[in-house]
Amino acid sequence: MPKGLKSTSGVVVISGSVTETAANTFTQDEIDLQLDVLNNEVFVVTAIDLNLSLPDADASNNETISRGSLSTTSRTSVGTIASTNVFAAGRNVALSDAVLTLPFGIFSDSSTESPHAQLEYIAIIATNNFHAQILGTDNTRVKGMDYRVWGYRARADAATYAALVQSELLSS
């Protein structure tokens, strides 16, 4: 248990999805955690699973991409784990053969590939929500991302809660 926190629930699983509103259009959904902010309640993320749509195979374009992320604050683009407000990110890239019009390679990477079992937690969400983002690049069909987040509710002492909220809001 992180210092300054006291667990107030067992494991909570949050599942959902986000889908582009149109092909190659950044789309973001807000997920309400319904935290008790008056009592300094936070959500401690312990594991994440992302499942992104495969990009289209397109002979006229040698590379198509689908990217998604989960963040503690609202974003105007899909994030990477280089951003402090992003706690999960994934990407699928399809490389196509202009002659055969078939994908000859699909490459995936995800922040969820890290060995989380050895970590006490992945992220602490101190505000009342988190956000899911998706964006395809050079696709003809809309792309989406399914996600599952495991964690638990916890109550923070006043100093810890203030520091977590300030850190989260300044990471935008």
Disulfide bonds with the S-S distance in Angstrom:
none
